[in-house]
Amino acid sequence: MFVVFEGIEASGKSTQAKLLYERLIREGWGAILTHEPGDTPVGKKLREIVLSEPMDRLTELLLFLADRREHVMRVIAPALHEGKVVLCDRYLYSTVAYQMYGRGLRKEFVDELHTEIVGNIFPRRVYLLDIDVEEAFRRKKGTLDRIEQESLAFHQRVREGFLDMARRDPVFCVLDGKEQVETLHEKIWGDFHRFLKEEK
């Protein structure tokens, strides 16, 4: 089973992905926790470039897709083939939210490139941690990367993009990122089990 966690910066998705992974391991599931961008040797180098160097929006898209290609081929697909639960912090939906809604690229163009470069591996569940942009940036600590330094208007478009996708696609489960960490985890854990039963 392939599960993805999505959301704007500092929404809490990475924390929730880690908590679900740790609980699955405690309960005896075969699972891996991975992330984008940068969870392969090639991806680490691509991440450094894309989050630090000024670039055209199409160059940015292609670098993210190159990272995902490596990620799917070397991490996600092999783990799914072994029957593991794959938990991924960011995936296709971040690309659509940031590069389409945020940067203004056409959805059809993004979708076609993604299919050609990455293929048709899609998650069966997406947990979207939704939070106000202003609240998210109050949570941020340390130096902001190139994308985090974009305007609040840009990040608001990204947030609206995630919510728009969630309204259109039943694969999404939307959660309030302002809720307590443990409360959110229990909701995700409950939904995860309900979803498995429905799938059966």
C-alpha positions in Angstrom: 0.0 0.0 0.0 1.3 3.4 -1.0 0.3 6.3 1.3 1.3 10.0 0.8 1.4 12.9 3.2 0.9 16.4 1.7 0.6 20.0 2.8 2.2 23.4 2.7 5.4 24.2 4.6 5.3 23.4 8.3 1.8 21.9 8.1 2.9 18.9 10.2 2.9 16.3 7.5 6.4 15.0 8.1 5.7 14.6 11.8 2.5 12.6 11.0 4.2 10.4 8.4 6.9 9.5 11.0 4.3 8.7 13.7 2.3 6.5 11.4 5.5 4.7 10.3 6.7 4.1 13.9 3.3 2.7 14.9 3.2 0.4 11.9 6.6 -0.9 12.8 5.6 -1.4 16.4 2.6 -3.4 15.3 4.6 -5.7 13.0 3.9 -4.2 9.6 6.5 -4.1 6.9 6.8 -0.4 6.1 9.3 2.2 4.9 9.2 6.0 5.4 10.6 8.1 2.5 10.3 11.7 1.3 10.7 14.0 -1.7 12.8 15.6 -2.9 16.1 14.0 -2.0 15.7 10.4 -0.8 18.1 8.9 -3.3 21.8 9.7 -4.0 20.9 11.5 -7.2 17.9 13.1 -5.5 20.0 14.6 -2.7 22.0 16.5 -5.3 18.9 17.6 -7.2 17.4 18.8 -3.9 20.4 21.0 -3.1 20.1 22.6 -6.5 16.3 23.1 -6.7 16.0 24.5 -3.2 19.0 26.9 -3.5 19.6 28.1 -7.1 17.4 30.6 -8.9 15.8 29.0 -12.0 13.0 29.0 -14.5 9.7 27.4 -13.5 10.0 24.7 -16.2 13.6 23.9 -15.1 12.2 23.6 -11.5 9.5 21.2 -12.6 11.9 19.0 -14.6 14.3 18.7 -11.7 11.5 17.7 -9.3 10.3 15.1 -11.8 13.9 13.8 -12.3 14.1 13.4 -8.5 10.7 11.5 -8.5 11.8 9.2 -11.3 14.8 8.1 -9.3 12.7 7.9 -6.2 10.1 5.7 -7.7 12.5 3.4 -9.5 14.9 2.9 -6.6 12.8 3.2 -3.5 9.0 3.2 -4.0 8.5 0.6 -6.6 10.9 -2.0 -5.1 9.3 -1.6 -1.7 5.8 -2.0 -3.1 6.9 -5.1 -5.0 8.1 -6.5 -1.7 4.6 -6.0 -0.2 5.6 -3.2 2.1 3.5 -0.2 3.2 5.3 2.9 1.6 4.7 6.2 3.5 5.9 9.2 1.4 6.3 12.8 2.6 5.3 14.7 -0.6 4.6 13.2 -4.1 2.8 14.2 -7.3 0.3 16.4 -5.5 3.1 18.8 -4.3 4.2 19.1 -7.9 0.7 20.1 -9.0 0.2 22.4 -6.1 3.5 24.2 -6.4 4.2 24.2 -10.1 0.7 24.4 -11.4 -1.3 26.4 -8.9 1.8 28.2 -7.5 3.8 28.8 -10.7 1.0 28.8 -13.2 2.0 25.8 -15.4 -0.9 24.0 -17.2 -2.2 21.0 -15.4 -2.4 19.0 -18.6 1.3 19.7 -19.3 2.3 18.7 -15.7 0.2 15.5 -15.9 1.5 14.5 -19.2 5.2 15.0 -18.3 4.6 13.2 -15.0 3.1 10.2 -16.8 5.9 10.1 -19.4 8.8 10.5 -16.9 7.5 8.7 -13.7 4.7 6.4 -14.9 1.5 5.4 -13.3 2.3 4.7 -9.7 -0.3 6.5 -7.5 -1.0 6.3 -3.8 -4.2 4.7 -2.5 -4.5 7.3 0.3 -3.3 10.9 0.6 -3.4 12.7 4.0 -3.5 16.4 3.5 -2.5 18.4 6.6 -4.2 21.8 6.0 -3.1 24.9 7.8 -3.3 28.7 7.3 -0.3 30.1 5.5 0.4 32.7 8.2 0.3 30.0 10.9 2.6 27.7 8.9 5.3 30.4 8.7 5.0 31.2 12.4 6.1 27.6 12.9 9.1 27.8 10.6 12.5 27.8 12.3 15.9 28.5 10.8 16.9 29.7 7.3 14.2 29.5 4.6 15.0 27.7 1.4 14.4 29.2 -2.1 10.8 28.0 -2.3 9.9 28.9 1.3 11.1 32.4 0.6 8.3 32.9 -2.0 5.5 35.4 -1.2 2.6 34.6 1.1 0.4 35.0 -2.0 2.3 32.2 -3.7 1.9 29.9 -0.7 -1.7 30.8 -0.5 -2.2 29.6 -4.1 -0.4 26.4 -3.2 -2.7 25.8 -0.2 -5.7 26.5 -2.3 -4.4 24.1 -4.9 -4.1 21.3 -2.4 -7.7 21.9 -1.2 -9.0 22.0 -4.8 -7.4 18.7 -5.5 -8.8 17.2 -2.3 -12.3 18.3 -3.3 -12.0 16.6 -6.7 -10.3 13.3 -5.7 -11.6 10.9 -3.0 -8.1 9.5 -2.5 -7.6 12.5 -0.1 -8.3 12.7 3.6 -8.1 16.3 4.7 -7.1 17.0 8.3 -6.8 20.2 10.3 -3.1 20.8 10.8 -3.8 23.0 13.8 -5.0 20.1 15.9 -2.8 18.5 18.5 -0.2 16.1 17.2 -1.5 13.0 19.0 -5.1 13.8 18.0 -4.1 14.0 14.4 -2.2 10.8 14.6 -5.2 8.9 16.1 -7.4 10.2 13.3 -4.9 9.1 10.7 -4.5 5.7 12.4 -8.3 5.2 12.5 -8.7 6.2 8.9 -5.9 4.0 7.8 -7.6 0.9 9.3 -11.0 1.9 7.9 -9.6 2.4 4.5 -7.9 -1.0 4.5 -11.2 -2.7 5.4 -13.1 -0.8 2.7 -10.4 -1.8 0.2 -10.9 -5.5 1.1 
